[in-house]
Amino acid sequence: MRDYQRQKNNKYILPRAQYHRTLWLIRDYYRLKEEAEYIIRASPQPPDGMPHGTGQSDPTGEKAIKLSSLLDTISLIECERDEIPEEYRRGVWDNIMYGTAFPRDADRTTYGRVKSKFVYGVAKRMEKL
């Protein structure tokens, strides 16, 4: 699968590395959701009564920070996905996630423009985190 940005008449251009990083972040969406679900549902291990070193540890705090980060990332992808017009959402999402061709209900350039705007929006929201 080739991942490239449309260059012609595209105002949503990102540096190549940032574009690919954002695409892979979007593709990681389902794993992020699974990891967040696991953190929420996982029960803490019972203490075994033995001290383990002198370092201070806060596993609950670490999990809370990790969960907050995951939920922020999931939320920004979902918010930006909801900005895609309904008639193009499935085609753009499937193209990014699974590499499927765009549906033939609209021109390929229209889907490409919507996809570029979506990836650009996710990248800009990630900069603000």
MODELLER restraints for C-alpha pairs under 7 A, 6 or more apart:
rsr = mdl.restraints
at = mdl.atoms
rsr.add(forms.Gaussian(group=physical.xy_distance, feature=features.Distance(at['CA:1:A'], at['CA:99:A']), mean=6.35, stdev=0.5))
rsr.add(forms.Gaussian(group=physical.xy_distance, feature=features.Distance(at['CA:12:A'], at['CA:116:A']), mean=5.97, stdev=0.5))
rsr.add(forms.Gaussian(group=physical.xy_distance, feature=features.Distance(at['CA:12:A'], at['CA:117:A']), mean=5.86, stdev=0.5))
rsr.add(forms.Gaussian(group=physical.xy_distance, feature=features.Distance(at['CA:12:A'], at['CA:120:A']), mean=5.81, stdev=0.5))
rsr.add(forms.Gaussian(group=physical.xy_distance, feature=features.Distance(at['CA:14:A'], at['CA:120:A']), mean=6.90, stdev=0.5))
rsr.add(forms.Gaussian(group=physical.xy_distance, feature=features.Distance(at['CA:22:A'], at['CA:119:A']), mean=6.62, stdev=0.5))
rsr.add(forms.Gaussian(group=physical.xy_distance, feature=features.Distance(at['CA:22:A'], at['CA:122:A']), mean=6.99, stdev=0.5))
rsr.add(forms.Gaussian(group=physical.xy_distance, feature=features.Distance(at['CA:22:A'], at['CA:123:A']), mean=5.84, stdev=0.5))
rsr.add(forms.Gaussian(group=physical.xy_distance, feature=features.Distance(at['CA:23:A'], at['CA:119:A']), mean=6.81, stdev=0.5))
rsr.add(forms.Gaussian(group=physical.xy_distance, feature=features.Distance(at['CA:26:A'], at['CA:77:A']), mean=6.84, stdev=0.5))
rsr.add(forms.Gaussian(group=physical.xy_distance, feature=features.Distance(at['CA:27:A'], at['CA:96:A']), mean=6.87, stdev=0.5))
rsr.add(forms.Gaussian(group=physical.xy_distance, feature=features.Distance(at['CA:27:A'], at['CA:97:A']), mean=5.24, stdev=0.5))
rsr.add(forms.Gaussian(group=physical.xy_distance, feature=features.Distance(at['CA:29:A'], at['CA:74:A']), mean=6.63, stdev=0.5))
rsr.add(forms.Gaussian(group=physical.xy_distance, feature=features.Distance(at['CA:32:A'], at['CA:70:A']), mean=6.35, stdev=0.5))
rsr.add(forms.Gaussian(group=physical.xy_distance, feature=features.Distance(at['CA:33:A'], at['CA:74:A']), mean=7.00, stdev=0.5))
rsr.add(forms.Gaussian(group=physical.xy_distance, feature=features.Distance(at['CA:36:A'], at['CA:67:A']), mean=5.86, stdev=0.5))
rsr.add(forms.Gaussian(group=physical.xy_distance, feature=features.Distance(at['CA:36:A'], at['CA:70:A']), mean=6.31, stdev=0.5))
rsr.add(forms.Gaussian(group=physical.xy_distance, feature=features.Distance(at['CA:39:A'], at['CA:63:A']), mean=6.98, stdev=0.5))
rsr.add(forms.Gaussian(group=physical.xy_distance, feature=features.Distance(at['CA:39:A'], at['CA:67:A']), mean=6.86, stdev=0.5))
rsr.add(forms.Gaussian(group=physical.xy_distance, feature=features.Distance(at['CA:76:A'], at['CA:122:A']), mean=6.77, stdev=0.5))
rsr.add(forms.Gaussian(group=physical.xy_distance, feature=features.Distance(at['CA:76:A'], at['CA:125:A']), mean=6.71, stdev=0.5))
rsr.add(forms.Gaussian(group=physical.xy_distance, feature=features.Distance(at['CA:77:A'], at['CA:122:A']), mean=6.16, stdev=0.5))
rsr.add(forms.Gaussian(group=physical.xy_distance, feature=features.Distance(at['CA:80:A'], at['CA:118:A']), mean=6.36, stdev=0.5))
rsr.add(forms.Gaussian(group=physical.xy_distance, feature=features.Distance(at['CA:80:A'], at['CA:121:A']), mean=6.38, stdev=0.5))
rsr.add(forms.Gaussian(group=physical.xy_distance, feature=features.Distance(at['CA:80:A'], at['CA:122:A']), mean=6.25, stdev=0.5))
rsr.add(forms.Gaussian(group=physical.xy_distance, feature=features.Distance(at['CA:81:A'], at['CA:118:A']), mean=6.82, stdev=0.5))
rsr.add(forms.Gaussian(group=physical.xy_distance, feature=features.Distance(at['CA:88:A'], at['CA:111:A']), mean=6.81, stdev=0.5))
rsr.add(forms.Gaussian(group=physical.xy_distance, feature=features.Distance(at['CA:91:A'], at['CA:102:A']), mean=5.39, stdev=0.5))
rsr.add(forms.Gaussian(group=physical.xy_distance, feature=features.Distance(at['CA:91:A'], at['CA:103:A']), mean=6.05, stdev=0.5))
rsr.add(forms.Gaussian(group=physical.xy_distance, feature=features.Distance(at['CA:92:A'], at['CA:111:A']), mean=6.63, stdev=0.5))
rsr.add(forms.Gaussian(group=physical.xy_distance, feature=features.Distance(at['CA:92:A'], at['CA:115:A']), mean=5.75, stdev=0.5))
rsr.add(forms.Gaussian(group=physical.xy_distance, feature=features.Distance(at['CA:94:A'], at['CA:100:A']), mean=5.95, stdev=0.5))
rsr.add(forms.Gaussian(group=physical.xy_distance, feature=features.Distance(at['CA:95:A'], at['CA:101:A']), mean=6.07, stdev=0.5))
rsr.add(forms.Gaussian(group=physical.xy_distance, feature=features.Distance(at['CA:95:A'], at['CA:102:A']), mean=6.45, stdev=0.5))
rsr.add(forms.Gaussian(group=physical.xy_distance, feature=features.Distance(at['CA:102:A'], at['CA:108:A']), mean=6.67, stdev=0.5))
rsr.add(forms.Gaussian(group=physical.xy_distance, feature=features.Distance(at['CA:102:A'], at['CA:111:A']), mean=6.90, stdev=0.5))
